[in-house]
Amino acid sequence: MQWVEVGEAGDGQRLDNFLIRTLKGVPKTHVYRIIRSGEVRVNKGRASADTRLARGDSVRLPPVRQALRGEAAGEAPAPPREFPVVHEDEALLVIDKPAGVAVHGGSGVSFGVIEQLRRARPGAAMLELVHRLDKETSGLLIVAKKRQALALLQEQLRQRETGKTYAALVQGSWPARLKVIDVPLHKYLDSEGERRVRATTPEDPEGKRSITLVRVLQRFAGYTLLDVTIKTGRTHQIRVHLAGAGHPIVGDDKYGDFALNKALARGEQPGVPLRFERMFLHARRLSFSHPVQGETLNLEAPLPPACAALLAALPPAADRPEAA
């Protein structure tokens, strides 16, 4: 039996979430079982899973076997790793996430950015994801270092008070007149249990309104570089909206042109004298109010070298008047 004092990281957190974070490796089902049985006490009294903790509270923990994620399967713990820092202060950290790295473990992934950061910074009182990026997407990712910062930043996201802009290279010539995509999206699992999203209609009760703003940045022979801003943060929103408009993102392995992606990855696509083996979607600009200081932060991450090299290799589009 041990007593744990709630620190700044746990201030305002639900009891179940606090225990899941504290008792690393303990299954969630067991966490909820010891709460229901009364084995967990807060300030010597029984508490429910949704009890909000305050800094200085004492939480009694029963003896449980803790294990690192993946221990049962014989997997190694997450290796410590730092990522390129775009901005950091006492309340938050903004990194430039590389493509091919999940933001957190789960769904067949043993670990992600957040687990690696925690291993690299064992002295950090708190490191929590404010939002997410797809594994295949690179770019700006916010991590909160204080509970108050996490809550305030997530509220900004819910109220759509942040500006998130992505660079996306799509197949074909994007019509200049198509600047707003307002199409509901429906999330589902395919036959193999993989998460998928499809465009639907306003009448679909499972559909959620999704709005994407698109601006043409540069045209190439067979491709268009877009500046994409999202007004809603749905799963795979940009990928599905652009593909639904007939212009899938280059390298998208879920909603893209598979034959084109394969040719690009092998360096066999006509007119493209290099290999390109990732999805061309990069969270390049982020604007939000600092949760403590209040000023507006406008952050940018340059295109990754592979994306910049692809643009440099593409021939420009033939001059033609754009449709209004």
C-alpha positions as CSV (number, residue, x, y, z in Angstrom):
1,M,0.0,0.0,0.0
2,Q,1.3,3.5,-0.8
3,W,0.1,7.1,-0.7
4,V,0.8,9.4,-3.6
5,E,0.5,13.2,-3.3
6,V,-1.1,14.9,-6.3
7,G,1.2,17.4,-7.9
8,E,0.7,20.1,-10.5
9,A,0.4,17.6,-13.4
10,G,-2.6,15.9,-11.6
11,D,-4.4,19.1,-10.5
12,G,-7.9,19.0,-12.0
13,Q,-7.4,15.6,-13.5
14,R,-10.0,12.8,-13.2
15,L,-9.1,10.0,-10.8
16,D,-9.2,7.3,-13.5
17,N,-6.9,9.2,-15.8
18,F,-4.5,10.0,-12.9
19,L,-4.3,6.3,-12.0
20,I,-3.8,5.2,-15.6
21,R,-0.9,7.6,-15.9
22,T,0.6,6.8,-12.5
23,L,0.2,3.0,-12.7
24,K,2.0,2.5,-16.0
25,G,1.4,-0.9,-17.5
26,V,-1.6,-1.7,-15.4
27,P,-4.6,-2.6,-17.6
28,K,-7.4,-0.1,-17.6
29,T,-9.9,-2.8,-16.6
30,H,-7.9,-3.4,-13.4
31,V,-7.7,0.3,-12.7
32,Y,-11.5,0.7,-12.8
33,R,-11.9,-2.5,-10.7
34,I,-9.8,-1.2,-7.8
35,I,-11.7,2.1,-7.9
36,R,-15.1,0.4,-7.8
37,S,-13.9,-1.9,-5.0
38,G,-12.9,1.0,-2.8
39,E,-9.2,0.0,-2.7
40,V,-8.3,3.5,-4.0
41,R,-8.9,6.3,-1.5
42,V,-8.6,10.0,-2.0
43,N,-7.9,11.9,1.3
44,K,-8.9,8.7,3.1
45,G,-12.3,8.6,1.6
46,R,-13.8,6.5,-1.2
47,A,-13.9,8.1,-4.7
48,S,-15.4,7.4,-8.1
49,A,-13.6,7.3,-11.4
50,D,-14.8,10.8,-12.3
51,T,-13.6,12.4,-9.1
52,R,-11.6,15.5,-9.8
53,L,-8.3,15.7,-8.0
54,A,-6.6,18.8,-6.6
55,R,-3.0,19.6,-6.0
56,G,-2.0,18.3,-2.6
57,D,-4.6,15.5,-2.4
58,S,-3.4,12.2,-1.1
59,V,-4.3,9.1,-3.2
60,R,-4.0,5.6,-1.6
61,L,-2.9,3.0,-4.1
62,P,-3.3,-0.8,-3.4
63,P,-0.4,-3.1,-4.4
64,V,-0.5,-3.7,-8.1
65,R,2.0,-5.1,-10.5
66,Q,3.2,-2.3,-12.8
67,A,4.8,-3.0,-16.2
68,L,6.1,-1.0,-19.1
69,R,3.9,-0.9,-22.2
70,G,4.6,-4.0,-24.2
71,E,6.4,-5.9,-21.5
72,A,4.0,-8.8,-21.6
73,A,4.8,-9.2,-25.3
74,G,8.5,-9.0,-24.7
75,E,8.8,-5.6,-26.3
76,A,11.5,-3.1,-25.4
77,P,10.3,0.2,-23.7
78,A,10.1,3.3,-25.8
79,P,13.6,4.6,-26.6
80,P,14.3,8.2,-25.4
81,R,14.1,10.7,-28.3
82,E,14.0,14.4,-28.7
83,F,12.4,16.1,-31.7
84,P,13.2,19.4,-33.4
85,V,11.9,22.1,-31.1
86,V,10.1,25.0,-32.7
87,H,9.0,26.7,-29.5
88,E,9.4,25.9,-25.8
89,D,8.7,27.6,-22.5
90,E,7.5,26.7,-19.0
91,A,4.0,25.8,-20.1
92,L,4.3,24.2,-23.5
93,L,6.5,22.6,-26.1
94,V,6.0,22.7,-29.9
95,I,7.9,20.2,-32.0
96,D,8.3,19.5,-35.7
97,K,7.2,15.9,-35.9
98,P,8.7,13.8,-38.6
99,A,6.5,11.7,-40.9
100,G,6.3,8.0,-40.1
101,V,6.1,8.5,-36.3
102,A,2.9,8.0,-34.4
103,V,2.1,10.6,-31.8
104,H,1.3,7.9,-29.2
105,G,1.3,4.2,-28.7
106,G,-1.8,2.1,-29.5
107,S,-3.5,0.3,-32.4
108,G,-0.5,-1.9,-33.1
109,V,2.1,0.8,-32.3
110,S,4.2,0.2,-29.2
111,F,5.1,3.8,-28.6
112,G,5.0,7.2,-30.2
113,V,6.2,10.8,-29.8
114,I,4.8,11.3,-26.4
115,E,6.3,8.1,-24.9
116,Q,9.7,8.9,-26.4
117,L,9.6,12.4,-25.1
118,R,8.8,11.3,-21.6
119,R,11.7,8.8,-21.6
120,A,14.0,11.5,-22.9
121,R,12.8,13.9,-20.2
122,P,12.4,11.9,-17.0
123,G,12.4,15.0,-14.8
124,A,9.5,16.6,-16.6
125,A,6.5,16.9,-14.2
126,M,4.0,16.5,-17.1
127,L,4.1,16.0,-20.9
128,E,0.7,15.6,-22.6
129,L,-0.4,15.8,-26.2
130,V,-2.7,18.8,-26.9
131,H,-3.8,17.5,-30.2
132,R,-2.8,14.8,-32.7
133,L,-1.4,14.4,-36.2
134,D,-1.6,11.3,-38.4
135,K,1.4,9.0,-38.3
136,E,2.1,9.8,-42.0
137,T,1.7,13.6,-41.5
138,S,4.7,15.7,-40.5
139,G,4.8,19.1,-38.8
140,L,3.9,21.2,-35.8
141,L,2.6,19.3,-32.7
142,I,1.9,20.9,-29.4
143,V,2.7,19.2,-26.1
144,A,1.6,20.7,-22.8
145,K,3.9,20.9,-19.8
146,K,1.3,22.1,-17.3
147,R,-2.3,20.9,-16.6
148,Q,-3.7,24.5,-17.0
149,A,-2.0,24.9,-20.3
150,L,-3.4,21.6,-21.6
151,A,-7.0,22.6,-20.6
152,L,-6.8,26.1,-22.1
153,L,-5.2,25.0,-25.4
154,Q,-7.7,22.2,-25.9
155,E,-10.5,24.6,-25.3
156,Q,-9.1,26.9,-28.0
157,L,-9.1,23.9,-30.3
158,R,-12.7,23.1,-29.4
159,Q,-13.8,26.7,-30.0
160,R,-11.9,26.8,-33.3
161,E,-9.8,29.6,-32.1
162,T,-6.5,28.2,-33.5
163,G,-5.2,28.5,-37.0
164,K,-3.8,25.3,-38.4
165,T,-2.4,25.4,-42.0
166,Y,-1.0,22.5,-44.0
167,A,1.0,22.1,-47.2
168,A,-0.4,19.4,-49.4
169,L,0.7,18.3,-52.8
170,V,-2.2,16.7,-54.7
171,Q,-2.5,14.9,-58.0
172,G,-3.8,16.8,-61.0
173,S,-4.7,20.5,-61.5
174,W,-6.8,21.8,-58.6
175,P,-9.7,24.0,-59.8
176,A,-9.0,27.6,-58.6
177,R,-12.7,28.2,-57.9
178,L,-12.8,25.4,-55.3
179,K,-11.8,27.2,-52.2
180,V,-14.2,25.8,-49.5
181,I,-15.1,22.1,-48.9
182,D,-18.0,21.8,-46.6
183,V,-18.7,18.0,-46.6
184,P,-19.7,15.9,-43.6
185,L,-17.4,13.0,-42.7
186,H,-18.3,9.6,-41.3
187,K,-15.7,7.6,-39.4
188,Y,-15.9,3.8,-39.4
189,L,-13.8,0.6,-39.2
190,D,-13.1,-1.5,-42.3
191,S,-13.3,-5.3,-42.4
192,E,-9.8,-5.6,-40.9
193,G,-10.6,-3.2,-38.0
194,E,-8.6,-0.3,-39.5
195,R,-10.0,3.2,-39.0
196,R,-11.4,4.8,-42.1
197,V,-13.3,7.9,-43.0
198,R,-15.7,8.6,-45.9
199,A,-17.5,11.7,-47.2
200,T,-21.2,11.6,-46.6
201,T,-24.3,13.8,-46.7
202,P,-25.9,16.2,-44.2
203,E,-28.7,13.6,-43.8
204,D,-26.3,11.0,-42.4
205,P,-26.8,10.9,-38.6
206,E,-23.3,9.6,-38.2
207,G,-21.8,12.3,-40.3
208,K,-20.0,15.3,-38.7
209,R,-19.8,18.6,-40.4
210,S,-16.3,19.2,-41.7
211,I,-14.9,22.4,-43.3
212,T,-11.6,22.7,-45.2
213,L,-10.3,25.9,-46.8
214,V,-8.0,25.5,-49.9
215,R,-5.7,27.9,-51.7
216,V,-3.5,27.1,-54.6
217,L,0.2,27.9,-53.9
218,Q,1.9,26.5,-57.0
219,R,1.1,24.5,-60.1
220,F,3.3,21.8,-61.6
221,A,2.9,19.4,-64.5
222,G,0.3,16.9,-63.1
223,Y,0.4,18.2,-59.6
224,T,-0.8,21.2,-57.4
225,L,0.7,22.5,-54.2
226,L,-2.1,23.6,-51.8
227,D,-2.3,25.7,-48.7
228,V,-5.0,23.9,-46.6
229,T,-6.6,25.4,-43.5
230,I,-9.0,23.3,-41.4
231,K,-11.9,24.8,-39.5
232,T,-12.8,21.5,-37.9
233,G,-10.4,18.8,-36.7
234,R,-11.9,15.5,-37.9
235,T,-10.0,12.3,-38.4
236,H,-8.3,12.2,-41.8
237,Q,-10.3,15.4,-42.8
238,I,-7.8,16.9,-45.3
239,R,-7.0,13.5,-46.8
240,V,-10.7,12.6,-47.4
241,H,-11.8,16.0,-48.5
242,L,-9.1,16.4,-51.1
243,A,-9.4,12.8,-52.4
244,G,-13.2,13.3,-52.6
245,A,-12.7,16.4,-54.8
246,G,-10.8,14.1,-57.2
247,H,-7.3,15.3,-56.2
248,P,-5.8,12.8,-53.7
249,I,-2.7,13.7,-51.7
250,V,0.6,12.4,-53.2
251,G,1.8,9.4,-51.2
252,D,-1.5,8.9,-49.2
253,D,-1.7,5.1,-48.6
254,K,-5.3,5.1,-47.5
255,Y,-7.2,7.4,-49.8
256,G,-4.6,8.1,-52.6
257,D,-3.7,6.8,-56.0
258,F,-1.9,3.6,-55.2
259,A,-0.3,3.1,-58.6
260,L,1.1,6.6,-58.6
261,N,2.4,6.2,-55.0
262,K,4.1,2.9,-55.9
263,A,5.7,4.5,-58.9
264,L,7.0,7.5,-57.0
265,A,8.3,5.3,-54.2
266,R,10.3,3.2,-56.7
267,G,11.5,6.3,-58.6
268,E,9.7,5.1,-61.7
269,Q,7.2,7.9,-62.2
270,P,7.7,9.7,-65.5
271,G,8.9,13.2,-65.1
272,V,9.9,12.7,-61.5
273,P,13.6,11.9,-61.3
274,L,13.7,10.7,-57.7
275,R,12.1,8.5,-55.1
276,F,9.4,9.8,-52.9
277,E,8.3,7.5,-50.2
278,R,6.0,9.4,-47.8
279,M,2.7,11.3,-47.8
280,F,3.0,15.0,-48.8
281,L,1.0,16.5,-46.0
282,H,2.9,18.8,-43.6
283,A,1.5,20.9,-40.7
284,R,3.5,24.0,-41.6
285,R,1.8,26.9,-39.7
286,L,0.1,27.1,-36.3
287,S,-1.4,30.1,-34.6
288,F,-2.8,30.2,-31.1
289,S,-3.0,32.3,-27.9
290,H,-0.4,31.4,-25.3
291,P,-2.3,29.7,-22.4
292,V,-0.4,31.6,-19.7
293,Q,1.0,34.8,-21.2
294,G,-1.9,35.5,-23.5
295,E,0.0,36.7,-26.6
296,T,-0.6,35.2,-30.0
297,L,2.1,32.7,-31.1
298,N,2.5,32.3,-34.9
299,L,4.8,29.3,-35.5
300,E,6.1,27.8,-38.7
301,A,7.9,24.6,-39.7
302,P,9.7,24.4,-43.1
303,L,8.9,21.7,-45.6
304,P,10.9,18.5,-44.8
305,P,13.8,17.9,-47.2
306,A,12.1,15.1,-49.0
307,C,9.1,17.3,-49.8
308,A,11.2,20.2,-50.8
309,A,13.3,18.0,-53.1
310,L,10.2,16.7,-54.8
311,L,8.9,20.2,-55.5
312,A,12.3,21.1,-56.9
313,A,12.3,18.1,-59.2
314,L,8.8,18.6,-60.6
315,P,8.4,20.5,-64.0
316,P,6.2,23.6,-63.8
317,A,2.8,23.5,-65.3
318,A,2.2,25.0,-68.7
319,D,1.0,28.5,-68.5
320,R,-2.8,28.7,-68.8
321,P,-5.5,31.1,-67.5
322,E,-7.0,29.7,-64.3
323,A,-10.8,29.2,-64.0
324,A,-12.5,31.9,-61.9
